[in-house]
Amino acid sequence: MVVTGLGAITPIGLDVASSWQACLDGRTGTRALEYPWLDRQAFRTQVGAPVLGFDLTERGFPARDLKTLDKACWYALAATKEAFESAGLGLSPADREGEYRVEDIDAERCVTVVSSGVGGLSAFEAAHEQWMNHGTFRGSAWLRLSLPMLIPNAPTANVAIRFGLRGECKALPTACAAGAMSVGDAFRLIRGGEADVAACGGTDAVLTDHDGLGLVGFDILKVMSARNEDAGHASRPFDRDRDGFVLGEGAAVLILEEESHARARGAPILAEVLGYASTCDAHDMMQPDPTGTMVQRAFELALRDADVAASDVEHVNAHATGTPAGDRVEAAVLRRVFGAGAAAPLVSATKSLTGHCIGASGAIEAMVTVLALRDGLAHATQNLDQVEPECELNHVIGAPARAPLRLAASASMGFGGHDAVLVLART
């Protein structure tokens, strides 16, 4: 199974190339938030990693989509379009504006798995405000279309509709593991012979929502950083002074293909997906199992699925949110699975740059892992001034580490105990 295309909208770049360059340059997307609703609530956290400067209409989609789709769908559509184009698959306009047909594929053999951890939160908030203030459906697309805008399958369904993809289409709303699990599920569908091609990934737009419900929800749980006076350094996975994650947003979509299908059309092959596994902690809705048993099991099963040894893995893109408990558990698992010292894999924490993009995170990190393999570069983990002793790992600190990377793993964990690990290889 090979990766032939990538697309992304992130807090550090509005496409794949700029996002990857920001990773290599160490440019973070975290900043002090400036929204009107911050004044209406005593937010403990006032820092985030928003997507800035994005315009859906510049990506070939009509202006009506700005009022009839949630931002999570905006990001998913734009990322998918870039992914198909980068895969060398031509897009021809369909009958309706903003719809395309993908050339050189059998649409009935192309599956769509684009998931969101939260769904259309902005649409829900705007519709609810309209209803409470005016009590009418009239004059508000937000209200009339609130249901199809807010449901978690809206991004994946809209991707299938807009690109004419008629294979299996579904969403896996598994919180922060949604993006990684979508890639893994698509991998299984192609490997099982049910498809030749997949558009898969994750999207979320929880941060810049209508009135701050997403931010306040996490704020109440006290899982986010409150480093408001130093926003650029707020996301600091594995650091001694970390105090929680920084909420981000965005999307990433990967095009997977059965290898013979890709080679037959002369597709650009960026990396190979070798294995995937997912497990459940069955412990708590919000807290990780302190033993890390099932996270470790996910790594072991993914390596077995890929038929590789832990000692062969040279790079890991960690989940690494920056929460005190989560980072300790993950670091302990990585030491148990891969060992320590110079022989252990290089570890990157992409959330130190992008913040935590919830359902999009696992897909963004899978994308970054593909690019690390392609270029032989593991990006630095930012803001890692002093590693907490319990989080000691073979980190990439200060500058990207160039190495002939051949095998890598990308890990995600989600609220509810969802664990997912992808194993990827350079081709």
Buried (B, 14 or more C-beta within 10 A) or exposed (E): BBBBBBBBBBBBBBBBBBBBEBBBEBBBBBBBBEBEBBEEEEBBBBBBBBBEEBEBEEBBBEEEBBEBBBBBBBBBBBBBBBBBBBBBBEBEEBEEEBBBBBEBBEBEBBBBBBBBBBBBBBBBBBBBBBBEEEEEBEEBBBBBBBEBBBBBBBBBBBBBBBBBBBBBBBBBBBBBBBBBBBBBBBBBBBBEEEBBBBBBBBBBBBBBBBBBBBBBBBBEEEBBBBBBEEBBBBBBBBBBEBBBBBBBBBBBBBBBBBBEBBEEBEBEBBBBBBBBBBBBBEBEEEBBBEEBBBBBBBBBBBBEBBEBEBEEBBBBBBBBBBBBEBBBBBBBBBBBBBBEEEEBBBBBBBBBBBBBBBBBBBBBBBBBBBBBBBBBBBBBBBBBEEBBEBBBBBBBEEEBBEBEBBBBBBBBBBBBBBBBBBBBBBE
